[in-house]
Amino acid sequence: METIPPEALLADHSPERRALANALRDLVKRVVPESIERVRPGWGLVGYDVPVGRGKTRYFAFVWAEPEHVHLGFEHGVLMDDPAGLLQGRGETKQVRWLTFLHVTDIPPEAEDLVREAVRVATLSRAEKALIRMEREDAPG
């Protein structure tokens, strides 16, 4: 299977959207240097996996550029701790959560913490993820 470089995926976007997407790509790679970056052509985004041993990886995050904004998303966002309440997508998806940005200057420092949290959650066992789901479903409010 032929791979597409992220730069090719982003080439048709405006310079501002490319700069924003690249800033988010840099953030993920800085926070998780061992992450594996690759374009998911069917989804039209740049995805990130983290190695979990013996050649296995877990998908944990993505950068998705759209004409009007860029998302930094988290595959298991519904299970993530988000003390600042920044994650979007509640009521829209069962699993994925994201941040949406218009400008590079909009990226908050907490985005780095959310990337770390995404890795923590992605590397949990199925049983640990199920336990978090159950605890959240039982929580009041």
C-alpha positions in Angstrom: 0.0 0.0 0.0 1.4 3.4 -1.0 1.6 6.0 1.7 0.7 9.6 1.3 2.8 12.2 3.0 0.9 14.6 5.3 2.2 17.5 3.3 0.4 16.1 0.2 -2.8 15.7 2.2 -2.6 19.3 3.4 -1.5 20.8 0.0 -4.9 21.9 -1.1 -5.6 23.9 2.1 -5.0 27.6 2.6 -1.6 28.6 4.0 -3.3 29.5 7.3 -4.9 26.0 7.6 -1.7 24.3 6.6 0.3 26.3 9.3 -2.3 25.4 11.9 -2.4 21.7 11.0 1.4 21.6 11.0 1.5 23.3 14.4 -0.8 20.6 15.7 1.3 17.8 14.1 4.4 19.3 15.8 2.5 19.4 19.1 1.7 15.7 18.9 5.2 14.7 17.8 6.7 16.9 20.6 4.5 15.5 23.3 4.7 11.9 22.1 8.0 11.6 20.1 7.6 7.8 19.7 4.2 8.3 17.9 3.8 7.0 14.4 2.3 9.6 12.0 0.5 8.5 8.9 -2.2 9.7 6.6 -5.5 7.9 6.7 -6.6 8.6 3.2 -10.1 7.2 3.6 -10.7 9.6 6.5 -8.8 12.5 5.0 -6.8 13.0 8.1 -3.3 12.5 9.7 -3.5 9.9 12.4 -1.2 9.0 15.2 -0.4 5.6 16.8 1.6 4.9 19.8 3.8 1.7 20.0 2.6 -0.7 22.8 5.1 -3.5 22.3 6.0 -6.3 19.9 5.2 -4.4 16.8 1.7 -3.4 18.0 0.4 0.1 18.1 -2.8 1.9 19.3 -4.5 4.7 17.5 -4.8 7.7 19.8 -5.1 11.0 18.0 -5.6 12.8 14.7 -5.2 16.1 13.0 -8.1 16.8 10.5 -7.9 20.0 8.4 -11.1 21.3 6.9 -11.5 24.5 4.9 -12.8 26.5 7.8 -10.8 25.1 10.7 -8.6 22.2 12.0 -9.4 19.6 14.6 -7.1 17.9 17.0 -9.0 14.8 17.8 -8.8 11.8 20.2 -10.0 8.4 19.3 -11.0 7.5 22.9 -11.9 11.0 23.9 -15.1 9.9 25.7 -12.9 8.1 28.3 -10.4 10.9 28.7 -10.1 13.1 31.8 -10.8 16.7 30.7 -10.6 18.9 33.8 -10.8 22.2 31.8 -13.8 20.9 29.8 -12.2 21.7 26.4 -13.2 18.6 24.5 -16.0 18.9 22.0 -18.3 16.2 20.6 -20.5 15.3 23.6 -23.8 14.1 22.2 -22.4 14.0 18.6 -20.3 10.8 18.8 -20.1 7.8 21.2 -16.3 7.7 21.4 -14.3 10.4 19.6 -13.8 13.9 21.1 -11.8 16.8 19.6 -10.6 20.4 19.9 -11.3 22.8 17.0 -9.0 25.7 16.1 -9.2 28.6 13.6 -5.7 30.0 14.3 -2.3 28.8 15.6 -2.6 31.2 18.5 -5.9 29.5 19.6 -4.0 26.3 20.7 -4.1 26.3 24.5 -1.3 24.9 26.7 -3.8 22.3 28.0 -3.7 20.6 24.5 -0.4 19.0 25.5 -2.0 17.5 28.6 -4.9 16.2 26.5 -2.5 14.5 24.0 -0.8 12.8 27.0 -4.2 11.7 28.4 -5.1 10.3 24.9 -2.1 8.1 25.0 -2.8 7.0 28.5 -6.4 6.0 27.6 -5.4 4.4 24.3 -3.0 2.1 26.0 -5.4 0.9 28.7 -6.7 -2.7 28.4 -10.2 -3.4 27.1 -11.3 -4.2 30.7 -9.9 -0.9 32.0 -11.7 1.0 29.3 -14.9 -0.8 30.0 -14.6 0.0 33.7 -14.2 3.7 32.9 -17.3 3.6 30.7 -19.3 1.9 33.4 -18.2 4.5 36.0 -19.1 7.4 33.8 -22.5 5.9 33.0 -23.2 5.5 36.7 -22.0 9.0 37.6 -24.7 11.5 38.4 -25.3 14.4 36.1 
